[in-house]
Amino acid sequence: MLAVLDSTTLLELAAARLGTPPEDPVDGPVRVGVDLGTATTVLVVLDRDDRPVWVDTHPSGALSDGVVVDFAGAVASVGGLKRRAEQVLGVELRDAATAYPPQIPLADARACRFVCEAAGFGEVALVDEVSAAQRTLDVRDGVVVDVGGGSTGVGVFRGSELVALDDRPGGGHHLDLVLAGALGLSLSEAERYKREHPQEALPVLVPAFQRIAESVRLMTLGAEDLPVHLAGGALMLPGADTVVATWLERPVVTHPHALFITPLGIARAAS
């Protein structure tokens, strides 16, 4: 067994494996994580040493605020990612894990499992998105904030134990709505503008970032002494962390390639 990787090294390795096959054939069992996002579905394959050997993404419109609204579309997206990974790696992906936003009804959480089963996976484990992010970051005392496309999930950890878990609407999709309305763009144009012109987009999005920060504040009352760790792709815009830290008046920690934090943790939850 190789040495355990720290979260930064793990995330860097995951980014390097995005669409890039490993140099050596995959040997031994693998674990698979499927992150059914509002904006993007991510599939991660880990080897026996929990190192990512394949990472792939596909645009997603099949979920809204963590709820499956297009079952057939979600199945097609996950099935395509599964088949491509199997072709590239030369191994069969039998089982997987997937995740759901905290606080959604049990029936909606199970729908995420049903999507993966319909896409060809056998046994599918379920984990909440915040706990999945914690599996990657290994935060002992702190607040883990998973900002997805449709909602923001927050977990408070003390001594590595989850002591509070909550979720509120507001995420990357809402940022795109603000940008689209301010600049007269379509949602797809706003998403592209945000990626290609982050410095210009930041001032427009400050109120939206502050809204997310206020949700975090309200979900962490009594835990103001703990630093905040940001996960998810929605707050990867340079400067967003400073806006959140200023609003909260507490330390905010960012991590490289934050889009992969939760998918990596999901894969670690697979059997």
N, C-alpha and C positions, 0 to 999 in steps of 0.2 A: 504494500500500500504506500502510495506517495504521500508526501507531506500535504497537510490541509492548506489550501490556498486562502489568502485573505480576500476580502470582498472586492477590493480594487483590482487585484490581479485576475480574479475570476471574471469580473465584468469586462476587463480588457480582452481576455481570452474569448469571451462570448462575442464581443464585437468583431474580433478577428475571424471568427467562424461563421459570421453572417454570410450565407450564400457561398461559403468556401469549404470544400470537403477537407477532412484531416489528411495529413501527409501519409499516415500509416493506416492500414485496415483496422476497423473496429474489432477489438478482441473481447469477447465475454459479454455479459448482460448489459443492457442499457436501460436508462430511465427517461421517460418522456413527459414533458410538461406542455400543456396547451393553455395559452392565455387568450381567452375570448374577449378581446377588447372592443370598445365602441368604435374606435377609429382603425385599429390594427389588431389582427390576430397573429400571435407569435407562437411558434413551435420550437422547443429546445430539446435536444437529445444530449444526455450526459452518459459518460462511460462509467465503468465500475469504480473509478476513483473520483466520481462527481465532477469531472472536467467536461466542459461542453465540447462536443465533437461536431455538432451541426446546429445552426440557428437559421431560421427562415421566417419571413413575415409575409402577410397578405392583407391588402386593404379590407376593412370590415365595415359593413353597414347593417349587419344582421342583429346587432344588439343596440339597445337604448337604455342608458342608466343601469346597465348590468342585467337587463331583462332581454331574453331572446325574443325578437319581434319578427324575425325571418328565419324559421327553423331550417328550411331547405337551403337557404343561402349560407347559413352558418355551417351546415353539414358539408356542403360543397367546398367551402373554404378550408375547413379542417381536413377533409378527405384529400384535397389536392396537396396540402402541405405534407400529409402523411405519406402519400404515394411518392412524392418527390424525395423525401428524406430516405425512404426505403430504397429507392433507385440509386441514390447517391452513395449511401452507406453500405448497401448490399446486405442489409439485415431486415428482418421483419419486426415491425413495431407493434407489439401485441397489446400492452397495457399502457395506461397514461394516468396523469393527474390533471385536473383543471381547477379553476378557482371562481369565486363569486364575490361580489362586493358585500361588505358587512351589512347586516340588518335587512337584506332583501328577504322576502318570504321564502320558506323552505321549498315550495313548489317551483319558484323561479330558479333557485339554486340547483335543484335537481335537473332542470331543463338544460343546464350547462353540461351535466353528465350525459344526458340523453343525446345531446349533439355529438359528443365524442364517441359514444357507443354506435350511433347511426353512421358515423364516419369510418367505422371499422375497428375501433379499439375494443378490447375485451373488458377487463376490470378497469374501472375508472374511479380514482380516488378524488374526493372533494376537499378543498381547503379554502378558507377565506383569504382574500388578496393581501390583507395586511400581515397576517401570520406568514404567508408565503414570502413577502418582502423581508420579514424578520429572519427567515431561514437563510437568506443571502447576506444580509447586513450584520447579523449577530449582534444587535444592539442590546446591551445589558440593561442600562438605565437610560431611557430616552423615549421620545415619541416618534413613531414611524408613520409617515404620511404618504399614502399611495394616491397620487392624483391621476386618475384615469381620464378617459374621454368624456364620461358622463357624470362621474361623481368623485368625491374625495373621501377616502377611508382613513381613519385614524386609530392607531393602537398605542396605548400607554404601557410601557414595559418597565418593571422594576425588578432587579435581580433576575433578568431574562424571562420573568413571568408576565404574561399578559394580564393586566389588571383592569383595563377598560378598552372597549371597542365600540366605534361608532362610524357612521357614514352619512354624508349629506350631499345633495345635488350640487353640481358645479365642477367643471373640469375642462379638458381641452376643447370639447365641442362648444362650450359656452364662450371660451376665449375666441374661437373662430367666429361666432355670432357677433361678438362685440367688434372685432376687427372688420368683418364684412359690412356691418352697419355703418361704422365710422368712415370707411374708405369707399363705400359703394361697390363692393366686390361680391362675387358669389362665394359660397362656403369653400369650394375647392380652391378658388383663387386666393381666399384669405389664408387657408392653410399653407399654400405654397409661398405666399408673401411673407408669412411668419417665419418660414424656414430660410428664405433667401434674403430677407431684409430685417434681421432681428433688431438692429439698432433703431430702425425707424418704427418697428412695430411696438417696441417696449413702452414708449410713452403713452401710446394709445391704450395699452393693455394694463397699465398700472391700476386703475380702479378694479378691474376684474381680478388681478392678483390679490389686491387688498380684500376683495370679497372672499376669496379662497382662504386667505390668512385669517379673516374673522371667523370663518367656519371652524378652522383649526383651533382658534382661541376658545370658542364656545365648547368645542368637544374635548378640551383638555383643562377645564377648570379644576384647580387643585393640583395640577402637574406643571405649574409654571416654572418650577425649578429645573425641569428636564430639557435638554437640547432637542431640537426638531430635525429629523432626518427625512429628506425628500426623496421619494421614489416615483417612478412613472415618467412617461415622456412629456406630459403636458407642461411641466415647469422647467424644461431643459433650455428655455430661452435665456441667454446670458443676461444677468441682471435681475431676473425674477426672484432669485433667492434673497437678494438684498432688499427688495420690496417687502417680501414676507418677513424677513428678520426685523426690518424697521417697524413694521406694523405690530409684530408680536413683542418686540423689545426683549428678544431672547436669542441665543445662538441657533443658527440654522446651518445644517451640514448638507452639502450636496455630494453626489457620487457620480463618477464618470459613467456614460452609457446607461443612464437611469432607466431607460425603456426596458432593459433586460433584467432589472432587479427582481421584479415579481415573477416573470417566467422562469428564471433560474430556480427561485424558491419553490415554485409549483412542481418543477421536475424533481426536486429533492424530496417532495412529498409523495412521489409515486412509489409503488411497491417494487 
